[in-house]
Amino acid sequence: MIATYIQKSNYEITQLDDELLILDMDLYTITKLNAVGGACWALLGKVQTVGSLVLAIQERYRLSNEQIKSDIEFFLNDLLQCGLIQQEHG
């Protein structure tokens, strides 16, 4: 089974320079993302897998595949713990 991820709803987004702020209107929290995190967040507007996120970020930023995979898995776990995305196994 491949896990998929997508944004949950009820957020406000604010862009400050190269950072993205996600305001959770239900939990009254703010999550700050750098440029790469913001790019991942935008992609998570549609269902994504770790692999699809890795390919998109690798193409955009021309980074090493193994490092990106590790970083994205860590990033997705953080977003799950913050309640900003949901995971499905399909």
N, CA, C and O atoms as a GROMACS GRO file, in nm:
protein
  360
    1MET      N    1   0.082  -0.119   0.000
    1MET     CA    2   0.000   0.000   0.000
    1MET      C    3   0.087   0.126   0.000
    1MET      O    4   0.187   0.134   0.072
    2ILE      N    5   0.048   0.221  -0.080
    2ILE     CA    6   0.121   0.348  -0.086
    2ILE      C    7   0.040   0.452  -0.011
    2ILE      O    8  -0.079   0.470  -0.038
    3ALA      N    9   0.104   0.520   0.083
    3ALA     CA   10   0.038   0.626   0.159
    3ALA      C   11   0.026   0.751   0.073
    3ALA      O   12   0.118   0.786  -0.001
    4THR      N   13  -0.088   0.817   0.085
    4THR     CA   14  -0.108   0.945   0.018
    4THR      C   15  -0.137   1.051   0.123
    4THR      O   16  -0.184   1.021   0.233
    5TYR      N   17  -0.110   1.174   0.086
    5TYR     CA   18  -0.124   1.287   0.178
    5TYR      C   19  -0.195   1.401   0.109
    5TYR      O   20  -0.181   1.420  -0.012
    6ILE      N   21  -0.273   1.478   0.186
    6ILE     CA   22  -0.342   1.596   0.132
    6ILE      C   23  -0.367   1.693   0.248
    6ILE      O   24  -0.378   1.653   0.364
    7GLN      N   25  -0.376   1.821   0.213
    7GLN     CA   26  -0.405   1.924   0.312
    7GLN      C   27  -0.544   1.902   0.373
    7GLN      O   28  -0.636   1.857   0.305
    8LYS      N   29  -0.556   1.935   0.500
    8LYS     CA   30  -0.689   1.947   0.559
    8LYS      C   31  -0.737   2.088   0.527
    8LYS      O   32  -0.668   2.162   0.458
    9SER      N   33  -0.855   2.127   0.577
    9SER     CA   34  -0.908   2.259   0.542
    9SER      C   35  -0.913   2.352   0.662
    9SER      O   36  -0.872   2.316   0.772
   10ASN      N   37  -0.964   2.472   0.638
   10ASN     CA   38  -0.982   2.577   0.736
   10ASN      C   39  -0.851   2.641   0.782
   10ASN      O   40  -0.823   2.653   0.901
   11TYR      N   41  -0.771   2.681   0.683
   11TYR     CA   42  -0.645   2.749   0.710
   11TYR      C   43  -0.642   2.881   0.637
   11TYR      O   44  -0.706   2.898   0.533
   12GLU      N   45  -0.568   2.973   0.693
   12GLU     CA   46  -0.534   3.096   0.621
   12GLU      C   47  -0.385   3.091   0.596
   12GLU      O   48  -0.308   3.045   0.680
   13ILE      N   49  -0.344   3.140   0.481
   13ILE     CA   50  -0.204   3.137   0.441
   13ILE      C   51  -0.155   3.280   0.426
   13ILE      O   52  -0.224   3.364   0.366
   14THR      N   53  -0.036   3.309   0.479
   14THR     CA   54   0.026   3.439   0.463
   14THR      C   55   0.169   3.419   0.416
   14THR      O   56   0.242   3.336   0.470
   15GLN      N   57   0.210   3.496   0.316
   15GLN     CA   58   0.346   3.488   0.262
   15GLN      C   59   0.426   3.606   0.316
   15GLN      O   60   0.384   3.721   0.302
   16LEU      N   61   0.541   3.577   0.378
   16LEU     CA   62   0.634   3.680   0.426
   16LEU      C   63   0.771   3.649   0.368
   16LEU      O   64   0.836   3.554   0.410
   17ASP      N   65   0.815   3.730   0.272
   17ASP     CA   66   0.941   3.707   0.203
   17ASP      C   67   0.944   3.564   0.149
   17ASP      O   68   0.859   3.528   0.067
   18ASP      N   69   1.040   3.482   0.194
   18ASP     CA   70   1.051   3.344   0.145
   18ASP      C   71   0.982   3.244   0.237
   18ASP      O   72   0.995   3.124   0.217
   19GLU      N   73   0.909   3.292   0.336
   19GLU     CA   74   0.843   3.203   0.431
   19GLU      C   75   0.692   3.206   0.412
   19GLU      O   76   0.633   3.306   0.372
   20LEU      N   77   0.631   3.093   0.443
   20LEU     CA   78   0.486   3.080   0.436
   20LEU      C   79   0.436   3.053   0.577
   20LEU      O   80   0.489   2.966   0.647
   21LEU      N   81   0.335   3.126   0.619
   21LEU     CA   82   0.274   3.104   0.750
   21LEU      C   83   0.137   3.042   0.730
   21LEU      O   84   0.055   3.094   0.655
   22ILE      N   85   0.113   2.929   0.796
   22ILE     CA   86  -0.016   2.861   0.789
   22ILE      C   87  -0.085   2.884   0.923
   22ILE      O   88  -0.035   2.843   1.028
   23LEU      N   89  -0.199   2.950   0.919
   23LEU     CA   90  -0.275   2.979   1.040
   23LEU      C   91  -0.391   2.880   1.049
   23LEU      O   92  -0.482   2.883   0.966
   24ASP      N   93  -0.388   2.795   1.150
   24ASP     CA   94  -0.493   2.696   1.171
   24ASP      C   95  -0.604   2.764   1.251
   24ASP      O   96  -0.586   2.795   1.368
   25MET      N   97  -0.716   2.786   1.187
   25MET     CA   98  -0.826   2.860   1.248
   25MET      C   99  -0.901   2.779   1.353
   25MET      O  100  -0.972   2.836   1.436
   26ASP      N  101  -0.886   2.645   1.352
   26ASP     CA  102  -0.952   2.562   1.453
   26ASP      C  103  -0.868   2.552   1.580
   26ASP      O  104  -0.922   2.560   1.690
   27LEU      N  105  -0.738   2.534   1.564
   27LEU     CA  106  -0.650   2.513   1.680
   27LEU      C  107  -0.578   2.640   1.724
   27LEU      O  108  -0.509   2.640   1.826
   28TYR      N  109  -0.593   2.748   1.646
   28TYR     CA  110  -0.527   2.875   1.676
   28TYR      C  111  -0.376   2.859   1.685
   28TYR      O  112  -0.312   2.904   1.780
   29THR      N  113  -0.318   2.793   1.582
   29THR     CA  114  -0.174   2.774   1.576
   29THR      C  115  -0.120   2.836   1.447
   29THR      O  116  -0.194   2.857   1.351
   30ILE      N  117   0.009   2.864   1.448
   30ILE     CA  118   0.078   2.916   1.330
   30ILE      C  119   0.195   2.823   1.302
   30ILE      O  120   0.274   2.792   1.391
   31THR      N  121   0.206   2.778   1.177
   31THR     CA  122   0.317   2.695   1.134
   31THR      C  123   0.393   2.772   1.027
   31THR      O  124   0.334   2.817   0.929
   32LYS      N  125   0.525   2.786   1.046
   32LYS     CA  126   0.609   2.861   0.952
   32LYS      C  127   0.686   2.763   0.864
   32LYS      O  128   0.750   2.670   0.914
   33LEU      N  129   0.680   2.785   0.731
   33LEU     CA  130   0.749   2.699   0.636
   33LEU      C  131   0.849   2.781   0.555
   33LEU      O  132   0.822   2.896   0.521
   34ASN      N  133   0.964   2.720   0.524
   34ASN     CA  134   1.060   2.785   0.434
   34ASN      C  135   1.012   2.767   0.290
   34ASN      O  136   0.903   2.715   0.266
   35ALA      N  137   1.092   2.810   0.194
   35ALA     CA  138   1.052   2.806   0.054
   35ALA      C  139   1.023   2.664   0.006
   35ALA      O  140   0.924   2.642  -0.066
   36VAL      N  141   1.106   2.567   0.044
   36VAL     CA  142   1.084   2.429   0.001
   36VAL      C  143   0.959   2.373   0.069
   36VAL      O  144   0.879   2.304   0.004
   37GLY      N  145   0.941   2.402   0.197
   37GLY     CA  146   0.820   2.359   0.267
   37GLY      C  147   0.696   2.420   0.206
   37GLY      O  148   0.593   2.354   0.194
   38GLY      N  149   0.706   2.547   0.166
   38GLY     CA  150   0.593   2.614   0.101
   38GLY      C  151   0.559   2.550  -0.033
   38GLY      O  152   0.442   2.538  -0.069
   39ALA      N  153   0.663   2.509  -0.107
   39ALA     CA  154   0.639   2.440  -0.235
   39ALA      C  155   0.570   2.307  -0.211
   39ALA      O  156   0.478   2.271  -0.285
   40CYS      N  157   0.613   2.233  -0.108
   40CYS     CA  158   0.547   2.106  -0.074
   40CYS      C  159   0.403   2.131  -0.033
   40CYS      O  160   0.313   2.058  -0.074
   41TRP      N  161   0.381   2.234   0.048
   41TRP     CA  162   0.246   2.266   0.094
   41TRP      C  163   0.154   2.293  -0.025
   41TRP      O  164   0.041   2.244  -0.029
   42ALA      N  165   0.203   2.370  -0.122
   42ALA     CA  166   0.122   2.400  -0.240
   42ALA      C  167   0.087   2.272  -0.316
   42ALA      O  168  -0.026   2.256  -0.362
   43LEU      N  169   0.182   2.181  -0.327
   43LEU     CA  170   0.157   2.053  -0.395
   43LEU      C  171   0.055   1.970  -0.320
   43LEU      O  172  -0.021   1.894  -0.381
   44LEU      N  173   0.051   1.984  -0.187
   44LEU     CA  174  -0.041   1.904  -0.105
   44LEU      C  175  -0.186   1.953  -0.115
   44LEU      O  176  -0.273   1.902  -0.045
   45GLY      N  177  -0.211   2.051  -0.199
   45GLY     CA  178  -0.348   2.090  -0.230
   45GLY      C  179  -0.421   1.980  -0.305
   45GLY      O  180  -0.544   1.977  -0.309
   46LYS      N  181  -0.343   1.890  -0.364
   46LYS     CA  182  -0.395   1.770  -0.431
   46LYS      C  183  -0.327   1.650  -0.366
   46LYS      O  184  -0.222   1.664  -0.304
   47VAL      N  185  -0.386   1.534  -0.380
   47VAL     CA  186  -0.331   1.412  -0.321
   47VAL      C  187  -0.190   1.387  -0.375
   47VAL      O  188  -0.167   1.392  -0.496
   48GLN      N  189  -0.097   1.360  -0.284
   48GLN     CA  190   0.042   1.336  -0.319
   48GLN      C  191   0.094   1.213  -0.246
   48GLN      O  192   0.040   1.174  -0.142
   49THR      N  193   0.198   1.153  -0.302
   49THR     CA  194   0.273   1.048  -0.233
   49THR      C  195   0.410   1.106  -0.201
   49THR      O  196   0.446   1.213  -0.250
   50VAL      N  197   0.486   1.037  -0.118
   50VAL     CA  198   0.623   1.081  -0.092
   50VAL      C  199   0.698   1.089  -0.226
   50VAL      O  200   0.770   1.186  -0.251
   51GLY      N  201   0.681   0.988  -0.310
   51GLY     CA  202   0.750   0.985  -0.439
   51GLY      C  203   0.715   1.101  -0.529
   51GLY      O  204   0.803   1.158  -0.593
   52SER      N  205   0.587   1.138  -0.536
   52SER     CA  206   0.548   1.250  -0.623
   52SER      C  207   0.604   1.382  -0.570
   52SER      O  208   0.642   1.469  -0.648
   53LEU      N  209   0.608   1.396  -0.437
   53LEU     CA  210   0.666   1.518  -0.379
   53LEU      C  211   0.817   1.523  -0.404
   53LEU      O  212   0.871   1.628  -0.438
   54VAL      N  213   0.885   1.409  -0.389
   54VAL     CA  214   1.029   1.402  -0.414
   54VAL      C  215   1.060   1.445  -0.557
   54VAL      O  216   1.149   1.527  -0.580
   55LEU      N  217   0.988   1.389  -0.654
   55LEU     CA  218   1.013   1.424  -0.794
   55LEU      C  219   0.990   1.571  -0.821
   55LEU      O  220   1.071   1.634  -0.889
   56ALA      N  221   0.884   1.627  -0.769
   56ALA     CA  222   0.853   1.768  -0.792
   56ALA      C  223   0.958   1.860  -0.731
   56ALA      O  224   1.002   1.956  -0.794
   57ILE      N  225   0.999   1.830  -0.608
   57ILE     CA  226   1.100   1.914  -0.541
   57ILE      C  227   1.237   1.895  -0.605
   57ILE      O  228   1.312   1.991  -0.618
   58GLN      N  229   1.269   1.773  -0.644
   58GLN     CA  230   1.397   1.747  -0.710
   58GLN      C  231   1.407   1.826  -0.840
   58GLN      O  232   1.512   1.884  -0.869
   59GLU      N  233   1.300   1.828  -0.918
   59GLU     CA  234   1.300   1.903  -1.043
   59GLU      C  235   1.311   2.053  -1.018
   59GLU      O  236   1.384   2.123  -1.089
   60ARG      N  237   1.240   2.101  -0.918
   60ARG     CA  238   1.237   2.246  -0.892
   60ARG      C  239   1.368   2.297  -0.834
   60ARG      O  240   1.416   2.404  -0.873
   61TYR      N  241   1.427   2.223  -0.739
   61TYR     CA  242   1.544   2.272  -0.668
   61TYR      C  243   1.674   2.198  -0.703
   61TYR      O  244   1.781   2.236  -0.654
   62ARG      N  245   1.666   2.095  -0.786
   62ARG     CA  246   1.783   2.018  -0.830
   62ARG      C  247   1.868   1.970  -0.712
   62ARG      O  248   1.988   1.997  -0.704
   63LEU      N  249   1.803   1.898  -0.621
   63LEU     CA  250   1.868   1.846  -0.502
   63LEU      C  251   1.884   1.694  -0.512
   63LEU      O  252   1.823   1.631  -0.599
   64SER      N  253   1.964   1.636  -0.424
   64SER     CA  254   1.988   1.492  -0.419
   64SER      C  255   1.860   1.418  -0.381
   64SER      O  256   1.791   1.458  -0.288
   65ASN      N  257   1.828   1.312  -0.453
   65ASN     CA  258   1.705   1.236  -0.432
   65ASN      C  259   1.695   1.178  -0.290
   65ASN      O  260   1.590   1.189  -0.228
   66GLU      N  261   1.802   1.118  -0.239
   66GLU     CA  262   1.797   1.055  -0.106
   66GLU      C  263   1.774   1.159   0.004
   66GLU      O  264   1.696   1.135   0.096
   67GLN      N  265   1.842   1.272  -0.005
   67GLN     CA  266   1.823   1.376   0.096
   67GLN      C  267   1.681   1.431   0.091
   67GLN      O  268   1.620   1.454   0.195
   68ILE      N  269   1.630   1.452  -0.028
   68ILE     CA  270   1.494   1.505  -0.042
   68ILE      C  271   1.394   1.407   0.019
   68ILE      O  272   1.304   1.448   0.093
   69LYS      N  273   1.408   1.278  -0.011
   69LYS     CA  274   1.314   1.178   0.041
   69LYS      C  275   1.311   1.179   0.193
   69LYS      O  276   1.204   1.179   0.253
   70SER      N  277   1.426   1.180   0.254
   70SER     CA  278   1.436   1.182   0.400
   70SER      C  279   1.372   1.310   0.456
   70SER      O  280   1.297   1.304   0.553
   71ASP      N  281   1.404   1.423   0.396
   71ASP     CA  282   1.350   1.552   0.443
   71ASP      C  283   1.198   1.558   0.426
   71ASP      O  284   1.128   1.609   0.514
   72ILE      N  285   1.147   1.509   0.315
   72ILE     CA  286   1.002   1.513   0.291
   72ILE      C  287   0.929   1.421   0.387
   72ILE      O  288   0.823   1.457   0.438
   73GLU      N  289   0.983   1.303   0.413
   73GLU     CA  290   0.919   1.213   0.510
   73GLU      C  291   0.913   1.279   0.648
   73GLU      O  292   0.811   1.270   0.716
   74PHE      N  293   1.020   1.344   0.688
   74PHE     CA  294   1.024   1.415   0.816
   74PHE      C  295   0.923   1.530   0.816
   74PHE      O  296   0.849   1.548   0.913
   75PHE      N  297   0.919   1.606   0.707
   75PHE     CA  298   0.826   1.718   0.692
   75PHE      C  299   0.681   1.671   0.699
   75PHE      O  300   0.600   1.732   0.769
   76LEU      N  301   0.648   1.564   0.629
   76LEU     CA  302   0.511   1.511   0.631
   76LEU      C  303   0.471   1.465   0.772
   76LEU      O  304   0.358   1.487   0.815
   77ASN      N  305   0.563   1.402   0.842
   77ASN     CA  306   0.535   1.360   0.979
   77ASN      C  307   0.507   1.480   1.068
   77ASN      O  308   0.417   1.476   1.152
   78ASP      N  309   0.583   1.588   1.050
   78ASP     CA  310   0.558   1.711   1.126
   78ASP      C  311   0.420   1.768   1.096
   78ASP      O  312   0.347   1.807   1.186
   79LEU      N  313   0.385   1.773   0.967
   79LEU     CA  314   0.253   1.825   0.928
   79LEU      C  315   0.140   1.738   0.983
   79LEU      O  316   0.036   1.790   1.023
   80LEU      N  317   0.161   1.607   0.985
   80LEU     CA  318   0.061   1.517   1.043
   80LEU      C  319   0.044   1.544   1.192
   80LEU      O  320  -0.069   1.549   1.241
   81GLN      N  321   0.155   1.561   1.263
   81GLN     CA  322   0.148   1.588   1.407
   81GLN      C  323   0.081   1.722   1.437
   81GLN      O  324   0.015   1.738   1.539
   82CYS      N  325   0.099   1.819   1.347
   82CYS     CA  326   0.035   1.951   1.363
   82CYS      C  327  -0.111   1.948   1.322
   82CYS      O  328  -0.185   2.043   1.347
   83GLY      N  329  -0.154   1.839   1.258
   83GLY     CA  330  -0.292   1.829   1.213
   83GLY      C  331  -0.322   1.907   1.086
   83GLY      O  332  -0.438   1.937   1.059
   84LEU      N  333  -0.219   1.940   1.008
   84LEU     CA  334  -0.239   2.020   0.888
   84LEU      C  335  -0.269   1.937   0.764
   84LEU      O  336  -0.326   1.988   0.667
   85ILE      N  337  -0.230   1.808   0.766
   85ILE     CA  338  -0.257   1.719   0.653
   85ILE      C  339  -0.317   1.590   0.706
   85ILE      O  340  -0.313   1.561   0.826
   86GLN      N  341  -0.373   1.514   0.615
   86GLN     CA  342  -0.423   1.382   0.650
   86GLN      C  343  -0.356   1.279   0.561
   86GLN      O  344  -0.318   1.308   0.448
   87GLN      N  345  -0.343   1.158   0.614
   87GLN     CA  346  -0.279   1.048   0.543
   87GLN      C  347  -0.381   0.940   0.517
   87GLN      O  348  -0.463   0.907   0.602
   88GLU      N  349  -0.374   0.885   0.396
   88GLU     CA  350  -0.460   0.772   0.361
   88GLU      C  351  -0.372   0.662   0.304
   88GLU      O  352  -0.270   0.690   0.240
   89HIS      N  353  -0.410   0.539   0.326
   89HIS     CA  354  -0.338   0.425   0.268
   89HIS      C  355  -0.424   0.366   0.160
   89HIS      O  356  -0.535   0.318   0.187
   90GLY      N  357  -0.374   0.369   0.036
   90GLY     CA  358  -0.457   0.322  -0.074
   90GLY      C  359  -0.398   0.216  -0.155
   90GLY      O  360  -0.460   0.169  -0.251
   0.00000   0.00000   0.00000
